[in-house]
Amino acid sequence: MTATKAMHNLARVGKVPIGLALAFGTILLLYSGSHTLIWSLALVGCMLAFWEINLLLKCSRRQSLISACAVGVACLLCKWLLSSSREAVNEFLLLALLIWILLAPLWLARRALLPRAIMTALWGFTIVSAWLSLAVLAEYDRWMLIAGLAGVWLIDTGAWATGKLFGTRRLAAKISPNKTWEGVFGAMIVAFLFVSVVWEIFLSESYPHWLILVIAATVVALAVLGDLVASVLKRQAKVKDSGFLLGTQGGILDRIDSWLPVLPFLALLSTLV
């Protein structure tokens, strides 16, 4: 093994404890932090993620900074305008979820280079809807938020580990060569185990087990969709990571891409249950 390859493998192994520390710190914040603190920190994170997205879209640093500030203002305006009506929030989030379910697969299939203005608008809407979902869940259903984000982390970890150990069949070779169907199956198994434990402890008297499994399968599908969409964006920009703000963990978008479609789903689910 060459020295360069050894250093590369060491760096990849070093990502694991850092990722676990980030996950634990975030869950601790979600458990004990105030609603205002959570949505404020999330707002900063979303603005930084949108700054990275604009750089990937080949915008200048000045344009990216202006866009990041604009999306922050849009988040606050949406929260102010919609906070008086949960129905209006749900309609906004339903539109975001439909865009993910209907438009994102079409874009993945064609991987078309859309005009920068359209891409910026779609990504801005995605970031705003994800942030609004998190703010709603942090205020009204903290446990749904914690369980959902913890589940997404476990799904990502299960997909990565299973793909590394058993992956042979590529999920989307032209988009992300490292993702495999075995990784998706592993993520599904991890998700089913996680929600089964949660169901047995907290929900067995309220909801049927099959419904919880359907919800878990939906979360896995949405998480994979978010990951693939971000991968297309990075591939078109010819970069491996969305940025450098988290050091060996990459950029903010690298950490939240799976959450973007999952959060609106969880917020809508919270209203139903």
Long-range contacts (C-beta under 8 A, 24 or more apart in sequence): 11-248, 14-248, 15-248, 15-249, 18-247, 18-248, 18-249, 19-249, 22-246, 22-249, 22-255, 23-150, 23-153, 26-149, 27-146, 27-149, 27-150, 30-138, 30-142, 30-145, 30-146, 30-149, 31-142, 31-146, 35-135, 35-138, 35-139, 38-134, 38-135, 38-138, 39-79, 39-131, 39-134, 39-135, 39-138, 39-139, 42-131, 42-134, 42-135, 42-138, 43-72, 43-75, 43-76, 43-131, 45-252, 45-256, 46-71, 46-72, 46-75, 46-127, 46-128, 46-130, 46-131, 47-71, 47-72, 48-243, 48-245, 48-252, 49-127, 49-242, 49-251, 49-252, 49-253, 49-256, 50-123, 50-124, 50-127, 52-242, 52-243, 52-245, 52-251, 52-252, 52-253, 53-120, 53-123, 53-127, 53-233, 53-242, 53-253, 54-120, 55-243, 56-233, 56-234, 56-236, 56-237, 56-239, 56-242, 57-116, 57-119, 57-120, 57-123, 57-233, 57-237, 58-116, 58-237, 59-116, 59-120, 67-120, 67-124, 70-124, 71-124, 71-127, 71-128, 74-124, 74-128, 75-127, 75-128, 75-131, 75-132, 78-128, 78-132, 79-132, 79-135, 82-132, 86-271, 89-132, 89-136, 89-267, 90-267, 90-268, 90-271, 92-129, 92-132, 93-129, 93-132, 93-133, 93-136, 93-264, 93-267, 93-268, 94-264, 94-268, 95-129, 96-125, 96-126, 96-129, 96-130, 96-133, 96-264, 97-261, 97-264, 97-265, 97-268, 99-125, 99-126, 100-126, 100-222, 100-225, 100-226, 100-260, 100-261, 100-264, 104-225, 104-229, 104-261, 105-225, 107-229, 107-232, 108-172, 108-175, 108-225, 108-228, 108-229, 108-232, 111-174, 111-175, 111-232, 111-236, 113-236, 126-260, 127-260, 129-263, 129-264, 130-256, 130-259, 130-260, 130-263, 130-264, 132-267, 133-263, 133-264, 133-266, 133-267, 134-263, 136-267, 136-270, 137-263, 137-266, 137-267, 137-270, 140-270, 141-270, 144-266, 144-269, 144-270, 145-266, 147-198, 148-219, 148-262, 148-263, 148-266, 149-259, 150-194, 151-191, 151-194, 151-195, 151-216, 151-219, 152-219, 152-223, 152-258, 152-259, 152-262, 154-190, 154-191, 154-194, 155-187, 155-190, 155-191, 155-219, 155-220, 155-223, 155-258, 156-187, 156-223, 156-227, 156-258, 157-190, 158-183, 158-186, 158-187, 158-189, 158-190, 158-191, 159-183, 159-184, 159-186, 159-187, 159-190, 159-224, 161-186, 162-186, 162-187, 162-189, 171-224, 171-228, 172-228, 172-231, 175-228, 175-231, 175-232, 175-235, 176-227, 176-228, 176-231, 176-235, 179-224, 179-227, 179-228, 179-231, 184-220, 184-224, 187-220, 187-223, 187-224, 188-216, 188-217, 188-220, 191-216, 191-217, 191-219, 191-220, 192-216, 192-217, 207-273, 215-269, 218-265, 219-262, 219-265, 219-266, 222-261, 222-262, 222-265, 223-258, 223-259, 223-261, 223-262, 224-258, 225-261, 226-257, 226-258, 226-259, 226-260, 226-261, 226-262, 227-257, 227-258, 229-257, 229-260, 230-254, 230-257, 230-260, 231-257
